[in-house]
């Protein structure tokens, strides 16, 4: 299997991966890589000192709306991610799986909560 490595530091242009815009841009780059045959996309977080869930939701979370968990487990990897940031990524992935499992129900629940305020 061919590997495509995406250096997050180079992609965002700093040591902070925080904005949803950068996350969306990375998402598009990941999708482009995943659309090639027999490829594993590796996200390299070397030199990244700050990561937010906003960035990870945009970059990785929304992948679960396009691909199933099995496919992503096989074709997407991460490296150079410290323990705390890896835990954050796991939370983002779990929330994304839950959301995309029944998107309509989740959207309705969110809408109801917002209307009650």
BAGUBA-389241 format. One record per residue (C-alpha): residue number from 0; residue in one letter; x, y, z. Coordinates in steps of 0.5 Angstrom, whole numbers, always signed. Example, Ala and Ser with C-alpha at 12.3 -4.5 7.8 and 13.67 -1.06 7.14 Angstrom:
! BAGUBA-389241
+-----+----+-------+-------+-------+
|   i | aa |    px |    py |    pz |
+-----+----+-------+-------+-------+
|   0 |  A |   +25 |    -9 |   +16 |
|   1 |  S |   +27 |    -2 |   +14 |
+-----+----+-------+-------+-------+
This chain:
! BAGUBA-389241
+-----+----+-------+-------+-------+
|   i | aa |    px |    py |    pz |
+-----+----+-------+-------+-------+
|   0 |  X |    +0 |    +0 |    +0 |
|   1 |  X |    +3 |    +7 |    -2 |
|   2 |  X |    +3 |   +12 |    +3 |
|   3 |  X |    +2 |   +19 |    +3 |
|   4 |  X |    +5 |   +24 |    +8 |
|   5 |  X |    +2 |   +30 |   +10 |
|   6 |  X |    +6 |   +35 |   +14 |
|   7 |  X |    +1 |   +39 |   +19 |
|   8 |  X |    +6 |   +44 |   +21 |
|   9 |  X |    +7 |   +45 |   +13 |
|  10 |  X |    +0 |   +45 |   +11 |
|  11 |  X |    -2 |   +50 |   +17 |
|  12 |  X |    +4 |   +54 |   +16 |
|  13 |  X |    +5 |   +55 |   +24 |
|  14 |  X |    +6 |   +50 |   +30 |
|  15 |  X |    -2 |   +51 |   +32 |
|  16 |  X |    -7 |   +47 |   +28 |
|  17 |  X |   -13 |   +51 |   +31 |
|  18 |  X |   -18 |   +54 |   +26 |
|  19 |  X |   -23 |   +50 |   +22 |
|  20 |  X |   -21 |   +54 |   +16 |
|  21 |  X |   -14 |   +50 |   +16 |
|  22 |  X |   -18 |   +44 |   +18 |
|  23 |  X |   -23 |   +44 |   +12 |
|  24 |  X |   -17 |   +45 |    +8 |
|  25 |  X |   -13 |   +39 |   +11 |
|  26 |  X |   -20 |   +35 |   +10 |
|  27 |  X |   -20 |   +36 |    +2 |
|  28 |  X |   -13 |   +34 |    +2 |
|  29 |  X |   -14 |   +28 |    +6 |
|  30 |  X |   -20 |   +26 |    +1 |
|  31 |  X |   -16 |   +27 |    -5 |
|  32 |  X |   -11 |   +22 |    -2 |
|  33 |  X |   -16 |   +17 |    +0 |
|  34 |  X |   -19 |   +17 |    -7 |
|  35 |  X |   -13 |   +14 |   -10 |
|  36 |  X |   -13 |    +7 |   -10 |
|  37 |  X |    -9 |    +3 |    -5 |
|  38 |  X |    -7 |    +9 |    -1 |
|  39 |  X |    -6 |   +10 |    +6 |
|  40 |  X |    -6 |   +18 |    +8 |
|  41 |  X |    -1 |   +19 |   +14 |
|  42 |  X |    -2 |   +26 |   +18 |
|  43 |  X |    +5 |   +28 |   +21 |
|  44 |  X |    +4 |   +32 |   +27 |
|  45 |  X |   +11 |   +34 |   +28 |
|  46 |  X |   +13 |   +41 |   +31 |
|  47 |  X |    +5 |   +42 |   +32 |
|  48 |  X |    +5 |   +45 |   +39 |
|  49 |  X |    -3 |   +47 |   +40 |
|  50 |  X |    -9 |   +43 |   +37 |
|  51 |  X |   -16 |   +44 |   +38 |
|  52 |  X |   -22 |   +40 |   +37 |
|  53 |  X |   -25 |   +45 |   +32 |
|  54 |  X |   -19 |   +44 |   +28 |
|  55 |  X |   -19 |   +36 |   +29 |
|  56 |  X |   -27 |   +36 |   +27 |
|  57 |  X |   -26 |   +40 |   +21 |
|  58 |  X |   -20 |   +36 |   +19 |
|  59 |  X |   -22 |   +29 |   +21 |
|  60 |  X |   -29 |   +29 |   +24 |
|  61 |  X |   -32 |   +30 |   +18 |
|  62 |  X |   -29 |   +24 |   +14 |
|  63 |  X |   -34 |   +20 |   +18 |
|  64 |  X |   -39 |   +23 |   +14 |
|  65 |  X |   -36 |   +21 |    +8 |
|  66 |  X |   -32 |   +14 |    +9 |
|  67 |  X |   -34 |    +8 |   +14 |
|  68 |  X |   -30 |    +7 |   +20 |
|  69 |  X |   -27 |    +1 |   +17 |
|  70 |  X |   -24 |    +4 |   +11 |
|  71 |  X |   -21 |   +10 |   +15 |
|  72 |  X |   -18 |    +5 |   +20 |
|  73 |  X |   -14 |    +2 |   +14 |
|  74 |  X |   -13 |    +8 |   +10 |
|  75 |  X |   -11 |   +14 |   +15 |
|  76 |  X |    -6 |   +14 |   +20 |
|  77 |  X |    -3 |   +19 |   +25 |
|  78 |  X |    +4 |   +20 |   +27 |
|  79 |  X |    +8 |   +25 |   +32 |
|  80 |  X |    +2 |   +26 |   +36 |
|  81 |  X |    +3 |   +27 |   +44 |
|  82 |  X |    -1 |   +23 |   +49 |
|  83 |  X |    -6 |   +29 |   +50 |
|  84 |  X |    -7 |   +31 |   +43 |
|  85 |  X |    -8 |   +23 |   +41 |
|  86 |  X |   -14 |   +23 |   +47 |
|  87 |  X |   -17 |   +29 |   +44 |
|  88 |  X |   -17 |   +26 |   +37 |
|  89 |  X |   -20 |   +20 |   +40 |
|  90 |  X |   -26 |   +24 |   +43 |
|  91 |  X |   -27 |   +28 |   +36 |
|  92 |  X |   -27 |   +21 |   +32 |
|  93 |  X |   -32 |   +18 |   +37 |
|  94 |  X |   -37 |   +24 |   +37 |
|  95 |  X |   -36 |   +24 |   +29 |
|  96 |  X |   -38 |   +17 |   +29 |
|  97 |  X |   -44 |   +18 |   +34 |
|  98 |  X |   -46 |   +24 |   +30 |
|  99 |  X |   -46 |   +21 |   +23 |
| 100 |  X |   -49 |   +14 |   +25 |
| 101 |  X |   -56 |   +18 |   +26 |
| 102 |  X |   -54 |   +25 |   +23 |
| 103 |  X |   -62 |   +27 |   +22 |
| 104 |  X |   -63 |   +25 |   +29 |
| 105 |  X |   -57 |   +29 |   +32 |
| 106 |  X |   -59 |   +35 |   +28 |
| 107 |  X |   -66 |   +35 |   +30 |
| 108 |  X |   -64 |   +34 |   +37 |
| 109 |  X |   -59 |   +40 |   +36 |
| 110 |  X |   -65 |   +44 |   +33 |
| 111 |  X |   -69 |   +43 |   +39 |
| 112 |  X |   -64 |   +45 |   +44 |
| 113 |  X |   -63 |   +51 |   +41 |
| 114 |  X |   -70 |   +53 |   +40 |
| 115 |  X |   -71 |   +52 |   +47 |
| 116 |  X |   -66 |   +57 |   +49 |
+-----+----+-------+-------+-------+
